[in-house]
Amino acid sequence: MAKEPPDRTISASLARVRAAWRFRGQERPEFAVEPGPGQASVWDYPRPPAIVPEPRQVQVHASDRILASSNRAVRVCETGSPPTVYVPRDDVDTARLELSATRSFCEWKGAASYLRLKDAGAHSSDVAWCYPQPFTGFEHYAGWLCFYPGRIACFLNSERVRPQPGDFYGGWITAELVGPFKGEPGTAHW
């Protein structure tokens, strides 16, 4: 895996990408749903993203077996998206996972690697991703895994998490969150 580019590369190339975001959580746009009592708007989340402890028990199930279970997870909260929930590698049955060929890049976290279930066959889809060598600010979470709730059963306490719309993002939607959420039709400009 490639290391983080020198600071001058980050400030030159990533500064433009980071600056292109229109919404940054400082003011909720007029199209955002107003949260009710006990709810939170994803439009109040900041950009760059905030990393906060996830107080609920995290469980991920594959084929009716627990793949991950953690009380030490964190949420990455970013403007317009439901949180992504990262689990320490020690709380995951990594023997059931293998690296896939998929790679992506996040302007805040760096280069991502993806994993799929070993027992799902060669045509299985990616069920998780991680940042092996993340950028500064996310380095404590190097190698922690986030799972796609649309591809594998994810739970916070006993609530089954709903997937973020679209095929790329892996946000965890729970009952207390209101959007609209990035990934829905017509959100590419967010």
HELIX and SHEET records of a PDB file:
HELIX    1   1 ASP A    7  THR A    9  1                                   3    
HELIX    2   2 ILE A   10  LEU A   14  3                                   5    
HELIX    3   3 ALA A   15  ALA A   19  1                                   5    
HELIX    4   4 VAL A   42  ASP A   44  5                                   3    
HELIX    5   5 ARG A   89  ASP A   91  5                                   3    
HELIX    6   6 THR A   94  ARG A   96  5                                   3    
HELIX    7   7 LYS A  118  ALA A  120  5                                   3    
HELIX    8   8 GLU A  139  TYR A  141  5                                   3    
SHEET    1   A 2 ALA A  40  SER A  41  0                                        
SHEET    2   A 2 LEU A 177  VAL A 178  1                                        
SHEET    1   B 7 ALA A  50  PRO A  53  0                                        
SHEET    2   B 7 VAL A  74  CYS A  77 -1                                        
SHEET    3   B 7 THR A  84  VAL A  87 -1                                        
SHEET    4   B 7 LEU A 145  PHE A 147 -1                                        
SHEET    5   B 7 ALA A 128  CYS A 130 -1                                        
SHEET    6   B 7 GLY A 110  LEU A 117 -1                                        
SHEET    7   B 7 LEU A  97  CYS A 106 -1                                        
SHEET    1   C 4 ARG A  65  SER A  70  0                                        
SHEET    2   C 4 VAL A  58  ALA A  62 -1                                        
SHEET    3   C 4 ALA A 153  LEU A 156 -1                                        
SHEET    4   C 4 GLU A 159  ARG A 160 -1                                        
SHEET    1   D 2 ARG A 162  PRO A 163  0                                        
SHEET    2   D 2 TRP A 172  ILE A 173 -1                                        
END                                                                             
